Amino acid sequence: MTQAAIPSTPSIPVVGLRELLPWAVFAGVILLALLYLVGMDQGATSVFSGEMIHEFVHDGRHMLAFPCH
């Protein structure tokens, strides 16, 4: 027989913290910016005038427990 009965499993690469940290910070900044956009629209400090963004993220505001009406 020239083939092994059990194929060898490929090794899983280890991602270090130094490689992961910049991506985690970037994702956190984007998340906070989106949360600000959804939460502050049509509030005391409106990001955009009108109701376009408000209606676009209306259901998301309810899921995040932001007052809407």
BASE-639942 format. One record per residue: residue number from 1; residue in three letters; z, x, y of N, C-alpha, C, O in turn. Coordinates in Angstrom, 2 decimals, m for minus. Atoms other than C-alpha are relative to their C-alpha. Layout:
// BASE-639942
> seq, type, n_c3, n_c1, n_c2, ca_c3, ca_c1, ca_c2, c_c3, c_c1, c_c2, o_c3, o_c1, o_c2
> NUM, ALA, Z, X, Y, Z, X, Y, Z, X, Y, Z, X, Y
...
//
This chain:
// BASE-639942
> seq, type, n_c3, n_c1, n_c2, ca_c3, ca_c1, ca_c2, c_c3, c_c1, c_c2, o_c3, o_c1, o_c2
> 1, MET, 0.00, 0.84, m1.19, 0.00, 0.00, 0.00, 0.00, 0.88, 1.25, 0.74, 1.85, 1.34
> 2, THR, 0.08, m0.77, m1.24, m0.90, 1.28, 3.40, 0.65, m0.70, 1.17, 0.76, m0.11, 2.24
> 3, GLN, m0.63, 0.74, m1.09, 0.83, m1.40, 5.48, 1.49, m0.18, m0.31, 1.90, m0.31, m1.46
> 4, ALA, m1.43, 0.27, 0.16, 4.53, m1.86, 6.08, 0.20, m1.50, m0.16, m0.54, m2.30, 0.41
> 5, ALA, m0.27, 1.42, 0.23, 6.00, m5.14, 4.92, 0.58, m0.66, 1.25, 0.30, m1.83, 1.52
> 6, ILE, m0.61, 0.53, m1.21, 7.98, m5.59, 8.13, m0.52, 0.81, 1.18, m0.28, 2.02, 1.26
> 7, PRO, 0.50, m0.76, m1.15, 6.25, m4.66, 11.39, 1.16, 0.42, 0.92, 2.16, m0.29, 1.04
> 8, SER, m1.04, m0.47, m0.92, 8.28, m2.63, 13.84, m0.01, m0.83, 1.28, m1.07, m1.23, 1.76
> 9, THR, m0.10, 0.79, m1.23, 9.55, m4.50, 16.88, m0.18, 0.92, 1.20, 0.34, 2.04, 1.21
> 10, PRO, 0.17, m0.84, m1.19, 8.48, m3.20, 20.28, 1.32, 0.10, 0.77, 2.12, m0.83, 0.77
> 11, SER, m1.23, m0.18, m0.77, 11.22, m1.80, 22.46, m0.09, m0.78, 1.31, m1.15, m0.86, 1.93
> 12, ILE, m0.07, 0.76, m1.24, 12.32, m3.90, 25.43, 0.37, 0.95, 1.13, 1.39, 1.64, 1.05
> 13, PRO, m0.32, m0.93, m1.09, 12.19, m1.96, 28.70, 1.25, m0.45, 0.75, 1.49, m1.64, 0.94
> 14, VAL, m1.21, 0.26, m0.76, 15.42, m1.70, 30.64, m0.32, 0.15, 1.48, m0.83, 1.18, 1.90
> 15, VAL, 0.23, m0.04, m1.44, 15.17, m2.54, 34.34, 1.33, 0.35, 0.65, 2.32, m0.36, 0.49
> 16, GLY, m1.22, m0.44, m0.65, 17.72, m0.66, 36.39, 0.33, m0.81, 1.23, m0.51, m1.53, 1.77
> 17, LEU, m0.46, 0.75, m1.17, 19.75, m2.09, 39.23, m0.72, 0.45, 1.26, m0.98, m0.36, 2.15
> 18, ARG, 0.69, m0.49, m1.19, 18.00, 0.13, 41.78, m1.40, m0.59, 0.15, m1.88, m0.77, 1.27
> 19, GLU, 1.32, 0.63, m0.07, 14.64, m1.38, 40.89, 0.10, m1.50, 0.23, m0.80, m2.10, 0.81
> 20, LEU, m0.16, 1.44, m0.10, 15.99, m4.93, 40.79, 0.56, m0.45, 1.35, 0.24, m1.54, 1.81
> 21, LEU, m0.70, 0.39, m1.22, 18.08, m4.96, 43.98, m0.93, m0.37, 1.16, m0.68, m1.39, 1.80
> 22, PRO, 0.87, 0.42, m1.12, 15.23, m4.99, 46.57, m0.66, m1.35, m0.24, m0.82, m2.13, 0.69
> 23, TRP, 0.61, 1.29, 0.31, 13.56, m7.92, 44.79, 1.02, m1.12, 0.11, 0.68, m2.22, 0.56
> 24, ALA, m1.05, 1.02, m0.12, 16.86, m9.82, 44.62, 0.31, m0.29, 1.47, 0.51, m1.44, 1.84
> 25, VAL, m0.25, 0.20, m1.43, 17.46, m9.27, 48.35, m1.16, m0.76, 0.64, m0.93, m1.67, 1.43
> 26, PHE, 1.17, 0.69, m0.53, 13.91, m10.35, 49.17, 0.01, m1.48, m0.39, m0.24, m2.35, 0.45
> 27, ALA, m0.05, 1.39, 0.46, 14.26, m13.52, 47.06, 1.12, m0.75, 0.71, 0.96, m1.93, 1.03
> 28, GLY, m1.10, 0.65, m0.71, 17.61, m14.26, 48.73, m0.36, m0.33, 1.43, 0.00, m1.40, 1.92
> 29, VAL, 0.42, 0.25, m1.38, 16.13, m13.95, 52.22, m0.99, m1.16, 0.07, m0.88, m2.02, 0.94
> 30, ILE, 0.96, 1.10, 0.05, 13.23, m16.23, 51.32, 0.71, m1.32, m0.29, 0.40, m2.34, 0.33
> 31, LEU, m0.75, 1.21, 0.33, 15.65, m18.74, 49.78, 0.79, m0.50, 1.20, 0.81, m1.70, 1.47
> 32, LEU, m0.76, 0.42, m1.18, 17.85, m18.76, 52.88, m0.91, m0.53, 1.10, m0.55, m1.48, 1.80
> 33, ALA, 0.95, 0.50, m1.01, 14.81, m19.19, 55.15, m0.48, m1.40, m0.36, m0.60, m2.25, 0.52
> 34, LEU, 0.43, 1.33, 0.41, 13.61, m22.16, 53.11, 1.13, m1.02, 0.13, 0.90, m2.16, 0.51
> 35, LEU, m1.14, 0.90, m0.15, 17.09, m23.66, 53.07, 0.22, m0.36, 1.46, 0.55, m1.50, 1.78
> 36, TYR, m0.11, 0.27, m1.43, 17.24, m23.31, 56.86, m1.09, m0.97, 0.45, m0.83, m1.90, 1.21
> 37, LEU, 1.12, 0.86, m0.38, 13.81, m24.92, 57.22, 0.24, m1.43, m0.45, m0.01, m2.37, 0.30
> 38, VAL, m0.24, 1.35, 0.52, 14.77, m27.87, 55.03, 1.22, m0.63, 0.65, 1.19, m1.82, 0.97
> 39, GLY, m1.25, 0.56, m0.48, 18.29, m28.29, 56.36, 0.05, m0.27, 1.48, 0.69, m1.23, 1.90
> 40, MET, m0.12, 0.14, m1.45, 17.82, m27.89, 60.09, m1.12, m0.80, 0.63, m1.07, m1.08, 1.82
> 41, ASP, 1.09, 0.77, m0.57, 14.60, m29.83, 60.53, 0.48, m1.39, 0.39, 1.15, m2.06, m0.40
> 42, GLN, m0.40, 1.28, m0.57, 15.15, m32.93, 62.67, 1.50, m0.11, 0.18, 2.05, m1.21, 0.25
> 43, GLY, m1.43, 0.01, m0.24, 18.74, m31.93, 63.17, 0.27, 0.37, 1.45, m0.53, 0.07, 2.33
> 44, ALA, m0.35, m0.40, m1.36, 20.49, m30.50, 66.22, m0.99, 1.03, 0.53, m1.35, 1.01, 1.70
> 45, THR, 0.99, m1.00, m0.39, 18.07, m27.56, 66.26, m1.22, m0.18, m0.90, m1.24, 0.33, m2.02
> 46, SER, 1.20, 0.26, 0.79, 14.66, m28.68, 65.04, m0.91, 1.21, 0.03, m1.17, 1.78, 1.10
> 47, VAL, 0.89, m1.16, 0.08, 12.37, m25.91, 63.82, m1.38, m0.36, 0.54, m1.94, 0.39, 1.34
> 48, PHE, 1.30, 0.45, m0.45, 9.16, m27.85, 64.38, 0.16, m1.37, 0.64, 1.02, m2.15, 0.23
> 49, SER, m0.07, 1.33, m0.61, 8.58, m30.84, 66.62, m0.74, m1.00, m0.88, m1.61, m0.63, m1.67
> 50, GLY, 0.64, 1.03, 0.82, 7.55, m34.12, 65.05, 0.74, m0.20, m1.31, 1.81, 0.36, m1.53
> 51, GLU, m0.65, 0.33, 1.26, 8.34, m35.46, 61.63, m0.77, 0.48, m1.21, m0.50, 0.03, m2.32
> 52, MET, 0.81, m0.43, 1.13, 5.79, m33.65, 59.46, 0.83, 0.71, m1.05, 0.77, 0.36, m2.23
> 53, ILE, m0.82, m0.75, 0.95, 8.22, m31.20, 57.86, 1.08, m0.91, m0.58, 1.38, m0.82, m1.77
> 54, HIS, m1.05, 0.90, 0.46, 10.92, m33.87, 57.64, m0.50, m0.89, m1.13, 0.19, m1.05, m2.15
> 55, GLU, 0.53, 0.88, 1.04, 8.74, m36.22, 55.62, m0.47, 0.79, m1.21, m0.40, 0.29, m2.33
> 56, PHE, 0.47, m0.82, 1.11, 7.34, m33.39, 53.49, 1.15, 0.39, m0.92, 0.97, 0.46, m2.14
> 57, VAL, m1.15, m0.45, 0.80, 10.81, m32.29, 52.33, 1.08, m1.08, m0.09, 2.24, m0.77, m0.34
> 58, HIS, m0.97, 1.10, m0.06, 12.48, m35.71, 52.50, 0.83, m0.12, m1.28, 2.06, m0.20, m1.21
> 59, ASP, m0.74, 0.13, 1.26, 13.42, m35.97, 48.80, 0.85, 1.23, m0.27, 1.94, 1.12, m0.82
> 60, GLY, m0.79, m1.22, 0.18, 14.56, m32.36, 48.72, 1.25, m0.01, 0.84, 2.29, 0.51, 0.42
> 61, ARG, m1.20, 0.11, m0.84, 16.93, m33.06, 51.59, 1.05, m0.86, m0.67, 2.24, m0.55, m0.60
> 62, HIS, m0.97, 0.85, 0.70, 18.53, m35.85, 49.58, 0.60, 0.73, m1.19, 1.80, 0.61, m1.44
> 63, MET, m0.53, m0.75, 1.14, 18.86, m33.61, 46.50, 0.98, 1.07, 0.44, 1.92, 1.38, m0.29
> 64, LEU, m0.90, m1.04, m0.51, 20.53, m30.91, 48.62, 1.16, m0.58, 0.79, 1.96, 0.17, 1.35
> 65, ALA, m1.10, 0.72, m0.65, 22.91, m33.53, 50.13, 0.03, 0.21, 1.51, 1.10, 0.21, 2.11
> 66, PHE, 0.08, m0.05, m1.45, 21.69, m33.10, 53.71, m0.11, m1.42, 0.54, m0.83, m2.24, m0.04
> 67, PRO, 0.18, 1.33, m0.58, 22.10, m36.17, 55.91, m1.41, m0.12, 0.57, m1.95, 0.82, 1.15
> 68, CYS, 1.41, 0.13, m0.32, 18.70, m37.57, 56.62, m0.27, m1.13, 0.97, m1.13, m1.00, 1.84
> 69, HIS, 0.28, 1.18, m0.83, 18.84, m40.97, 58.29, 1.19, m0.33, 0.85, 1.15, m1.29, 1.62
//
